[in-house]
Structure formats: C-alpha cells, structure tokens
Amino acid sequence: MRSEPTPFEGGPMDGRVLPILLGPTGHPPKWYEIPVPDAAGGPPTVLLYKRVPAGYTKRLGLQRGWKYEYDPTGVKPRPRWPWTRRSTAA
C-alpha cells in the first residue's frame, strides 16, 4: 500500500507530518482519528482531523495535495444517504 506524508494543522498535532495510507483512489481518508489514552485509565480521548486541500497552483488552479485540520468538536458527521429520510410522523 502507498502512503503519503501529510501535514497536520491545529490542535495537539500542529506542525507534524505523518505518513498516511492512501485508499484505492489515491486519496487519504476524509477523517483521521487519533485516540489519546487517559492518564487515569479512563476511556481514551479521540482527536479528530478533517481532510482539506493543501493549496492550489497559481497558474492552472490545480490542487497541490491534502492536509488535515483539527476539528475541536470531536464529532464526525453522519453519512447522509439519499434513501434515508427524517421521520415526519405526527
């Protein structure tokens, strides 16, 4: 499997670059979760990072790769499938 050095911005991982495994399409995952163990032995805290474009070239506007930005909410959005709807039962 291929990996790509991907920078992290914001949060505790700010400024670090980690090799992230790429998927079958050649892109890193949209969300990257980092579990941090609790010192008291409780449940681990999960740091959540979202994949965003790293930048664009000046001349053609092509994307220059990916980076991860810290999401302080720590909640990943649920997938919105077209065949699921909110219940409108009254």
C-alpha positions, 0 to 999 in steps of 0.5 A: 500500500502507498502512503503519503506524508501529510501535514497536520494543522491545529490542535495537539498535532500542529506542525507534524507530518505523518505518513498516511495510507492512501485508499484505492483512489489515491486519496487519504481518508476524509477523517483521521482519528487519533485516540489519546489514552487517559492518564487515569485509565479512563476511556481514551480521548479521540482527536479528530482531523478533517481532510482539506486541500493543501493549496492550489497552483497559481497558474492552472488552479490545480490542487497541490495535495491534502492536509488535515485540520483539527476539528475541536468538536470531536464529532464526525458527521453522519453519512447522509444517504439519499434513501434515508429520510427524517421521520415526519410522523405526527 
